[in-house]
Amino acid sequence: MYAELTSWDNLLRAYHKAAKGKRGKGNVALFEHRLEENLFQLEDELRTRQYRPGGYVSFHIHEPKTRIISAAPFRDRVVHHALCNRIEPLFERSFIADSYANRVGKGTHRAIARCHQFARRYAYYLSCDMRQFFPSLDHAILRQTLGCKITDENVLWLIDQILASGLGVLDEVYEMIWFSGDDLLAASRRRGLPIGNLTSQFWANCYLNPLDHFIKRELRCPAYARYVDDVLLFSNDKSTLWTWREAMVARLARLRLTIHAQAQPRPVNEGIPFLGFVIYPERRRLKRRKGVYFQRRLHRLVADYADGIISLAQLTASVQGWITHVGYGNTIGLRKAVLTRTRIPKQQRPRLL
């Protein structure tokens, strides 16, 4: 497996995936300027196990909630794609159909449609998300999970390098959670995955895959969906959902994860907050704060266009992307209200940046 992972063809394919939609950025253009030399160097470093990941650049985002995004150097992102190219098929076959994050043919819109389908069939739902999900992911548990399907020691060595590179990135946001049987050494367990990594998104699915099978096979929940750490369970009996909640809490403790305490069964008629929408049995609404956020962003885009910072094509592409996304809900009134109030001014001469 490692020979295939470090092959020229796989590294070139990984480069194209990592560069998709980003070729105008400086770090990507710099790597592409000497593409063959950079790929040959990566190939040599990986095959001789001299490869060492670089440092992360971290920044805060505030939508949908405040969190730290950590971006690896571009050459490391190429390695992440090269690794996932080889190991993803091993795990994809074991994932349940109703896990929707970071998978080909899935995604947010299919997850929303599935949630809507369940909302029409069942009277109650239980919505849970994990506390401090990415900062809490335990390296020893993840390594054991990956080791069940990956036997190549060189591939495991590369995984260890990537895991170690993210140590400390999320320490400032992690608040220690203690579990039954913990001693003082538990505080020093290696944990946390940088949110910006492709590997982190994929490994999150691997980490929670045992929970998915527990809920589907042992709890026999017929209506279940997960997107990263947001999980939904449906039933016509509220007491059943309470029982499943307690069983899920106990199982998550094995993964050193917890859910927010306010998670409790609710009627679907109240609306299900999920992936930026509120889903009712007969309709889907965009969350209010999502609409407010886009209005503010649109005002900034229009101002940038007026000042010559972005082109009309860039402005149009951004607006069209939002229209396509919110079109998955009953939002025609919102779209008209937002767009008809927006005036596109004449563009000034472009600034010299």
C-alpha positions in Angstrom: 0.0 0.0 0.0 2.8 2.4 0.9 4.5 2.0 -2.5 1.2 2.8 -4.2 0.7 5.8 -1.8 4.1 7.3 -2.6 3.9 6.6 -6.4 4.3 9.5 -8.8 0.8 8.9 -10.2 -0.9 9.0 -6.8 1.1 12.2 -5.7 0.2 13.9 -9.0 -3.5 13.0 -8.5 -3.3 14.2 -4.9 -1.8 17.6 -6.1 -4.7 18.1 -8.6 -7.2 17.4 -5.8 -5.5 19.7 -3.3 -5.2 22.5 -5.9 -8.7 22.3 -7.2 -10.3 25.8 -6.9 -7.2 27.2 -5.3 -4.7 27.6 -8.1 -4.8 31.4 -7.9 -3.5 31.4 -4.3 0.2 32.2 -3.7 1.2 29.0 -1.9 -0.4 26.8 -4.6 1.1 28.8 -7.5 4.5 28.6 -5.8 4.2 24.8 -5.5 3.0 24.5 -9.1 5.8 26.7 -10.5 8.2 23.8 -9.7 5.7 21.0 -9.7 7.8 18.1 -10.8 10.7 19.0 -8.5 8.3 19.4 -5.5 6.5 16.1 -6.2 9.8 14.2 -6.7 11.1 15.7 -3.4 7.9 14.6 -1.6 8.1 11.1 -3.1 11.7 10.8 -1.9 11.0 12.1 1.6 8.0 9.8 2.0 9.8 6.7 0.7 12.8 7.2 2.9 10.5 8.2 5.8 12.3 11.6 6.1 9.0 13.5 5.6 8.0 15.9 8.4 4.8 18.0 8.3 5.2 21.8 8.5 3.5 24.1 11.0 -0.1 25.2 10.8 -1.6 28.7 10.2 -4.6 29.1 12.5 -7.5 31.6 12.3 -10.9 32.0 13.8 -14.2 31.8 12.0 -17.5 32.9 13.5 -20.1 31.2 11.3 -21.9 28.9 12.2 -20.1 29.3 15.5 -16.7 30.5 16.7 -14.0 27.9 16.1 -10.3 27.6 15.2 -9.5 26.6 11.6 -5.9 25.3 11.2 -4.5 25.2 7.7 -1.5 23.0 6.9 1.2 24.0 4.3 0.1 23.2 0.8 2.7 20.4 0.4 1.3 18.7 3.4 -2.2 18.9 2.0 -0.9 17.1 -1.1 0.3 14.3 1.3 -3.1 14.3 3.0 -4.9 13.7 -0.3 -2.3 11.0 -1.3 -3.0 9.2 2.0 -6.8 9.4 1.7 -6.7 8.2 -1.9 -5.3 4.9 -0.7 -7.0 4.3 2.7 -10.5 5.8 2.1 -11.8 2.8 0.0 -10.9 0.5 2.9 -13.3 2.3 5.2 -15.9 3.5 2.8 -17.3 0.0 2.4 -18.0 -0.1 6.2 -19.7 3.3 6.5 -23.5 3.2 6.8 -25.6 4.8 4.1 -26.9 7.6 6.4 -23.5 9.1 7.2 -23.4 12.2 5.0 -20.3 14.2 5.7 -17.2 14.3 3.4 -18.3 11.4 1.2 -18.8 11.2 -2.5 -22.5 11.3 -3.4 -23.5 12.5 0.0 -23.2 16.0 1.5 -25.4 18.5 3.2 -28.3 18.7 0.8 -28.8 14.9 0.8 -28.6 14.9 4.6 -31.3 17.7 4.7 -33.5 15.7 2.4 -33.1 12.6 4.5 -34.0 14.5 7.6 -37.1 15.9 5.9 -38.1 12.4 4.9 -37.8 11.2 8.5 -39.7 14.2 9.8 -42.7 13.2 7.7 -42.7 9.7 9.0 -42.1 10.1 12.7 -43.5 12.2 15.6 -40.4 12.8 17.6 -36.7 13.4 17.1 -33.6 13.5 19.2 -30.8 15.9 18.0 -27.3 15.5 19.6 -24.0 17.0 18.8 -20.7 16.3 20.6 -19.1 18.6 23.0 -15.7 19.8 21.8 -15.7 17.2 19.1 -12.5 17.8 17.1 -10.5 18.9 20.2 -11.6 15.7 22.0 -10.8 13.1 19.5 -8.4 10.7 21.2 -5.3 9.7 19.3 -5.0 6.2 20.8 -8.6 5.3 20.0 -8.3 6.7 16.5 -5.0 4.8 15.9 -6.6 1.6 17.1 -9.6 2.1 14.8 -7.4 2.8 11.8 -5.1 -0.1 12.6 -8.0 -2.5 12.3 -8.0 -2.1 8.6 -4.5 -0.7 7.8 -1.7 -3.2 8.3 1.1 -1.5 6.4 3.6 -0.2 9.0 4.8 2.6 6.7 1.3 3.9 6.2 0.7 3.8 10.0 4.0 5.7 10.4 2.7 8.4 8.1 -0.6 8.6 10.0 1.5 9.0 13.2 3.4 11.9 11.6 0.2 13.7 10.7 -1.4 13.1 14.1 1.7 14.4 15.9 1.8 17.5 13.7 -1.6 18.6 15.1 -0.7 18.3 18.7 -1.4 21.5 20.6 -3.3 23.2 17.8 -6.6 23.1 19.7 -5.3 23.0 23.3 -6.6 26.5 24.0 -10.2 25.5 23.3 -10.2 22.1 25.0 -11.6 21.9 28.5 -10.7 18.6 30.2 -13.5 16.1 30.4 -13.1 13.3 32.9 -14.5 9.8 32.5 -15.1 6.9 34.9 -11.8 5.2 35.7 -9.6 8.1 34.7 -6.5 8.9 36.7 -4.3 12.0 36.5 -2.5 10.6 33.5 -5.7 11.1 31.5 -5.1 14.8 31.3 -1.9 14.1 29.2 -3.6 11.8 26.6 -2.9 12.9 23.1 -6.0 14.3 21.6 -7.4 16.8 19.0 -7.4 17.0 15.2 -7.0 20.3 13.3 -10.3 21.1 11.7 -8.9 22.3 8.4 -7.3 19.0 7.4 -8.8 16.6 4.9 -7.5 13.8 7.1 -9.4 15.2 10.1 -12.7 15.2 8.2 -12.2 11.7 7.0 -10.9 10.3 10.3 -14.0 11.8 12.1 -16.1 9.4 10.1 -13.8 6.5 11.0 -14.0 7.5 14.6 -17.8 7.6 14.8 -18.4 4.7 12.5 -18.7 2.3 15.6 -21.4 4.6 17.0 -23.3 4.5 13.7 -23.3 0.7 13.7 -24.2 0.6 17.4 -27.3 2.8 16.8 -28.4 0.9 13.7 -27.6 -2.7 14.7 -27.9 -2.8 18.5 -30.4 -0.1 19.2 -32.2 -0.9 16.0 -33.0 2.7 15.3 -34.7 2.7 11.9 -34.4 6.4 11.3 -30.9 7.8 12.0 -28.6 10.3 10.2 -25.3 11.8 11.0 -23.3 14.7 9.5 -19.9 14.9 11.2 -20.8 15.1 14.9 -24.5 16.1 14.4 -26.7 13.1 14.9 -30.5 12.7 14.5 -32.6 9.8 15.8 -36.4 9.6 15.1 -39.2 7.6 16.7 -42.9 7.7 17.3 -42.3 7.0 21.0 -40.6 9.7 23.1 -39.6 7.2 25.9 -37.8 5.1 23.3 -35.7 8.2 22.3 -34.8 8.7 26.0 -33.7 5.1 26.3 -31.6 5.4 23.1 -30.1 8.7 24.5 -28.8 7.0 27.6 -27.4 4.1 25.7 -25.7 6.4 23.2 -24.1 8.4 26.1 -22.7 5.2 27.6 -21.3 4.1 24.2 -19.8 7.6 23.5 -17.9 7.4 26.8 -15.9 4.5 25.3 -14.8 7.0 22.6 -14.1 9.7 25.3 -16.9 11.8 23.9 -19.9 13.5 25.4 -23.0 15.2 24.1 -24.5 18.5 25.2 -26.7 18.2 28.2 -29.7 20.0 26.6 -30.2 17.3 24.0 -33.7 15.8 24.6 -36.5 14.4 22.5 -38.7 17.0 20.8 -41.8 16.9 18.5 -40.9 17.2 14.8 -43.7 19.8 14.5 -41.5 22.3 16.4 -38.9 22.2 13.6 -35.6 20.4 13.5 -32.5 22.7 13.4 -30.1 20.9 11.1 -27.2 22.1 8.9 -28.4 25.7 8.7 -32.1 25.0 8.1 -35.1 24.4 10.3 -36.9 21.3 8.9 -40.6 20.8 9.5 -42.7 17.9 8.1 -44.2 20.1 5.4 -41.4 22.7 4.7 -37.8 23.7 5.2 -36.8 27.1 6.4 -33.4 28.8 6.4 -32.2 29.7 9.9 -32.7 33.4 10.5 -29.1 34.0 11.4 -28.0 32.4 8.1 -30.1 34.9 6.2 -28.7 37.8 8.3 -25.2 36.6 7.8 -25.6 36.4 4.0 -27.1 39.9 3.8 -24.0 41.3 5.6 -21.7 39.3 3.4 -23.6 40.5 0.3 -23.2 44.2 1.3 -19.4 43.6 1.7 -19.2 41.9 -1.8 -21.1 44.7 -3.4 -18.8 47.3 -1.8 -15.8 45.3 -3.0 -17.2 45.2 -6.5 -17.9 49.0 -6.5 -14.3 49.6 -5.4 -12.9 47.3 -8.1 -11.6 44.7 -5.8 -13.7 41.9 -7.3 -15.2 41.4 -10.7 -18.9 41.2 -11.6 -18.4 37.5 -12.4 -17.0 36.9 -8.9 -20.0 38.7 -7.3 -22.4 36.8 -9.5 -20.8 33.5 -8.7 -21.0 34.1 -5.0 -24.7 35.2 -5.1 -25.6 32.2 -7.4 -23.9 29.8 -5.0 -26.1 31.1 -2.1 -29.2 31.0 -4.2 -28.5 27.3 -5.1 -27.9 26.4 -1.5 -30.9 28.1 0.0 -33.0 26.8 -2.9 -33.1 23.5 -1.0 -35.5 25.1 1.4 -38.8 27.0 1.0 -37.0 30.3 0.6 -38.4 32.0 -2.4 -39.7 34.9 -0.4 -36.4 35.3 1.4 -34.5 35.3 -1.9 -36.7 38.0 -3.4 -36.5 40.1 -0.2 -32.7 39.9 -0.1 -31.9 40.4 -3.7 -34.5 43.0 -4.6 -33.2 45.3 -1.9 -29.6 45.1 -3.2 -28.5 47.7 -5.6 -25.4 47.1 -7.7 -23.5 50.3 -8.2 -21.2 51.3 -11.0 -17.7 49.8 -10.7 -14.8 52.1 -10.0 -11.3 51.6 -11.4 -9.6 48.5 -9.9 -7.4 49.2 -7.0 -3.7 48.4 -7.3 -3.2 45.9 -4.5 
